[in-house]
Amino acid sequence: MPTKVVIGITTYIDITDPAFGAALFDAYTATSDRLAPNQVKVWSTTTPIVTAADFGRLWLTRTPYEAREKRGGEITNKSEFLIGAEWRRTGVMSGTGQVHFRYDPADANSLQLEGTYSSKIDWPELFERLIAIFSPSYAMLHLFTPTELEPHPNSRFGFNGAVFGEPHFTSWLSSNGDWRKPDSFDREARRQYRFLTELSWANYLGSEFEGQYDAGVIKSEAASARKLGNGFLFQATTKPDDVVNSPQMFRSKRDTLKKAFRPGFFRQ
């Protein structure tokens, strides 16, 4: 089974405009024509695509719904489902992706991308293009071996795939063994990210992580680290495939970088 490269993105900006879908498609093709999606699935319908415009048209599907007191009764609520595109690239450089749209303006949107790893593809370049498009609160890029991609049955926030979604960064385990998170109406607390399960090969920390890490320590230890947009981007080592080809070196570097974060930041 090939090694998979995985990208996870969490963002609070409004990304419902089809232009965001088109920009994502263009980011793929600007990195490599071999990455461009050629299929989009919306619910059970799969549509072939060729251009960024094709992709943009299928980026978001709005489906209205209404709630009634009882069958045939008065309508108590009208709204709409926001259905995000699921895309796929078939062939040797196969890959998938999906966008999850929020329903409440205070919530986060998220994206998850996965692809067959090739050292000939500039994955960090694609990652930076996506950061520029989606202005994340958090984004990650990591290589997962088949073993690491297996589910972690005993961990709600296991490090076995794309990391995304506000609860991942704000939830904690109480002394009673229950998972807790900030009150849904406390938007300030929800935007204070206090936890991660693990560091990825590349990490983008938005302003939500303010006060959780020492940027100076990261700059002195990471292979690459710099301010980017409203956040901080760093790579643990020089190449993504160090995760697979030099695992001991990568793990050692990651352990060193984790010391730059406050105690208790990483879930056990």
Summary of the structure (lengths in Angstrom):
residues: 268
radius of gyration: 19.5
end to end distance: 28.7
largest distance: 66.2
contacts: 789
relative contact order: 0.15
helix: 26%
strand: 31%
